[in-house]
Amino acid sequence: MPTKVLMVCLGNICRSPLAEGIMRQLTTDLAYKIDSAGTANYHTGAAPDPRSVAIAAKNGIDISQQHARQLKHQDLDDFDHILVMDKQNLQDALALCTSEKQRQKIALLNQAAGIKPEEVPDPYYGDQDGFAYVYTLLYHSCSKWLEAHHE
């Protein structure tokens, strides 16, 4: 049975689609099911931000077919690990929990990976350099998380 990992950011168009793509690339030979979601419903059904698509493509990852969706209560039961990008995402995800078992599944990605900074910044209002930085940070975070949590 595959380990199910959900990557979560605010709108599911910048950070979490990149994290999903990176995790899929890093786990191709491993038993993982990777998905992503946003805590807000701002972009439900939309493709990832073109800047996320571009930086992913530059690094050999195609995220262009992903579609934004909102984190839902059922995800808290369906996934083994729910990795969020920042403290607000953490608060919002924890607010959906109805059990301690669900709460135990949710963590800040960088904190769970044991790296700094603690949060993955949202590049939405910045330029392409911000997306490049976030890609590099996510790649490092996802790699370290997998090293620490490979089941």
Kinemage of the C-alpha trace (Angstrom):
@kinemage 1
@onewidth
@group {chain A} dominant
@subgroup {mainchain}
@vectorlist {calphas} color= white
{ca met a 1} P 0.000 0.000 0.000
{ca pro a 2} L 1.533 3.343 -1.007
{ca thr a 3} L 2.330 6.087 1.477
{ca lys a 4} L -0.038 8.974 0.720
{ca val a 5} L 1.397 12.493 0.971
{ca leu a 6} L -0.566 15.714 0.471
{ca met a 7} L 1.301 18.984 -0.152
{ca val a 8} L -0.672 22.068 0.975
{ca cys a 9} L -0.374 25.818 0.407
{ca leu a 10} L -2.916 28.648 0.284
{ca gly a 11} L -4.374 28.554 -3.231
{ca asn a 12} L -2.811 25.374 -4.690
{ca ile a 13} L -1.362 27.198 -7.709
{ca cys a 14} L 2.235 28.088 -6.696
{ca arg a 15} L 3.998 26.172 -3.929
{ca ser a 16} L 2.009 22.971 -3.459
{ca pro a 17} L 1.810 22.110 -7.194
{ca leu a 18} L 5.598 22.538 -7.365
{ca ala a 19} L 6.018 20.407 -4.244
{ca glu a 20} L 3.696 17.760 -5.707
{ca gly a 21} L 5.700 17.684 -8.945
{ca ile a 22} L 9.016 17.492 -7.106
{ca met a 23} L 7.793 14.710 -4.796
{ca arg a 24} L 6.435 12.744 -7.747
{ca gln a 25} L 9.821 13.040 -9.478
{ca leu a 26} L 11.713 12.008 -6.332
{ca thr a 27} L 9.436 9.029 -5.606
{ca thr a 28} L 9.063 7.477 -9.070
{ca asp a 29} L 10.606 4.198 -7.887
{ca leu a 30} L 8.983 4.254 -4.467
{ca ala a 31} L 5.500 3.378 -3.254
{ca tyr a 32} L 4.064 6.874 -2.807
{ca lys a 33} L 0.848 8.577 -3.857
{ca ile a 34} L 1.360 12.359 -4.032
{ca asp a 35} L -1.289 15.071 -4.356
{ca ser a 36} L -1.694 18.736 -3.480
{ca ala a 37} L -4.391 21.093 -2.261
{ca gly a 38} L -4.933 24.626 -1.003
{ca thr a 39} L -6.491 25.782 2.235
{ca ala a 40} L -8.539 28.389 0.323
{ca asn a 41} L -10.852 27.921 -2.658
{ca tyr a 42} L -9.611 30.972 -4.613
{ca his a 43} L -8.406 28.994 -7.641
{ca thr a 44} L -10.392 25.737 -7.572
{ca gly a 45} L -10.098 24.013 -10.953
{ca ala a 46} L -7.361 26.367 -12.215
{ca ala a 47} L -4.017 25.268 -13.607
{ca pro a 48} L -0.870 26.124 -11.635
{ca asp a 49} L 0.556 29.648 -11.912
{ca pro a 50} L 2.460 29.943 -15.241
{ca arg a 51} L 5.604 30.846 -13.292
{ca ser a 52} L 5.376 27.584 -11.315
{ca val a 53} L 4.803 25.662 -14.541
{ca ala a 54} L 7.834 27.376 -16.124
{ca ile a 55} L 10.270 26.735 -13.250
{ca ala a 56} L 9.094 23.128 -12.982
{ca ala a 57} L 9.564 22.625 -16.747
{ca lys a 58} L 13.020 24.189 -16.565
{ca asn a 59} L 13.854 21.422 -14.081
{ca gly a 60} L 12.318 18.586 -16.098
{ca ile a 61} L 8.977 18.384 -14.276
{ca asp a 62} L 5.588 18.798 -15.968
{ca ile a 63} L 2.944 20.181 -13.608
{ca ser a 64} L 0.837 21.767 -16.362
{ca gln a 65} L -1.958 19.199 -16.071
{ca gln a 66} L -2.567 19.735 -12.357
{ca his a 67} L -5.739 21.499 -11.215
{ca ala a 68} L -6.180 23.410 -7.971
{ca arg a 69} L -8.455 22.000 -5.331
{ca gln a 70} L -9.312 22.913 -1.783
{ca leu a 71} L -8.221 20.860 1.217
{ca lys a 72} L -11.213 18.947 2.508
{ca his a 73} L -11.953 17.121 5.741
{ca gln a 74} L -11.787 13.707 4.012
{ca asp a 75} L -8.121 14.419 3.123
{ca leu a 76} L -7.306 14.294 6.829
{ca asp a 77} L -8.334 10.634 6.880
{ca asp a 78} L -7.177 9.666 3.383
{ca phe a 79} L -3.552 10.875 3.586
{ca asp a 80} L -0.738 9.596 5.797
{ca his a 81} L 1.193 12.891 5.768
{ca ile a 82} L -0.094 16.412 5.135
{ca leu a 83} L 2.822 18.775 4.575
{ca val a 84} L 2.030 22.481 4.660
{ca met a 85} L 4.119 25.399 3.429
{ca asp a 86} L 3.640 28.024 6.157
{ca lys a 87} L 2.218 28.652 9.614
{ca gln a 88} L -1.085 30.033 8.304
{ca asn a 89} L -1.578 26.878 6.198
{ca leu a 90} L -0.764 24.866 9.327
{ca gln a 91} L -3.383 26.736 11.367
{ca asp a 92} L -6.000 26.373 8.625
{ca ala a 93} L -5.350 22.642 8.164
{ca leu a 94} L -5.390 21.982 11.908
{ca ala a 95} L -8.723 23.830 12.172
{ca leu a 96} L -10.323 21.111 10.013
{ca cys a 97} L -9.214 18.324 12.356
{ca thr a 98} L -11.690 16.434 14.499
{ca ser a 99} L -9.205 14.005 16.074
{ca glu a 100} L -5.689 13.831 17.431
{ca lys a 101} L -4.872 11.189 14.803
{ca gln a 102} L -5.627 13.743 12.077
{ca arg a 103} L -3.568 16.443 13.830
{ca gln a 104} L -0.559 14.128 14.026
{ca lys a 105} L -0.469 13.852 10.215
{ca ile a 106} L -0.039 17.610 9.643
{ca ala a 107} L 3.348 19.343 9.729
{ca leu a 108} L 5.280 22.224 8.233
{ca leu a 109} L 7.262 20.677 5.370
{ca asn a 110} L 10.545 22.405 6.199
{ca gln a 111} L 10.247 21.717 9.909
{ca ala a 112} L 9.470 18.044 9.247
{ca ala a 113} L 12.458 17.933 6.865
{ca gly a 114} L 14.679 19.493 9.518
{ca ile a 115} L 15.728 22.497 7.448
{ca lys a 116} L 15.568 26.291 7.680
{ca pro a 117} L 13.750 28.533 6.972
{ca glu a 118} L 10.800 27.052 8.811
{ca glu a 119} L 8.321 28.259 6.170
{ca val a 120} L 8.251 28.151 2.375
{ca pro a 121} L 7.490 31.746 1.283
{ca asp a 122} L 4.639 32.417 -1.115
{ca pro a 123} L 6.151 33.677 -4.401
{ca tyr a 124} L 2.785 34.757 -5.884
{ca tyr a 125} L 3.303 38.523 -5.621
{ca gly a 126} L 6.963 38.412 -6.641
{ca asp a 127} L 8.888 37.796 -9.831
{ca gln a 128} L 10.365 34.701 -11.472
{ca asp a 129} L 13.370 34.813 -9.113
{ca gly a 130} L 11.026 34.133 -6.208
{ca phe a 131} L 9.686 31.054 -7.966
{ca ala a 132} L 13.228 29.851 -8.660
{ca tyr a 133} L 14.096 30.275 -4.974
{ca val a 134} L 10.936 28.433 -3.896
{ca tyr a 135} L 11.681 25.594 -6.335
{ca thr a 136} L 15.195 25.168 -4.919
{ca leu a 137} L 13.904 25.311 -1.349
{ca leu a 138} L 11.120 22.803 -2.083
{ca tyr a 139} L 13.497 20.415 -3.838
{ca his a 140} L 15.805 20.466 -0.825
{ca ser a 141} L 12.886 20.143 1.632
{ca cys a 142} L 11.239 17.273 -0.229
{ca ser a 143} L 14.550 15.407 -0.567
{ca lys a 144} L 15.325 15.784 3.134
{ca trp a 145} L 11.777 14.857 4.141
{ca leu a 146} L 11.953 11.671 2.069
{ca glu a 147} L 15.316 10.749 3.598
{ca ala a 148} L 13.854 11.161 7.088
{ca his a 149} L 10.449 9.558 6.428
{ca his a 150} L 11.008 6.845 3.844
{ca glu a 151} L 8.736 4.048 4.973
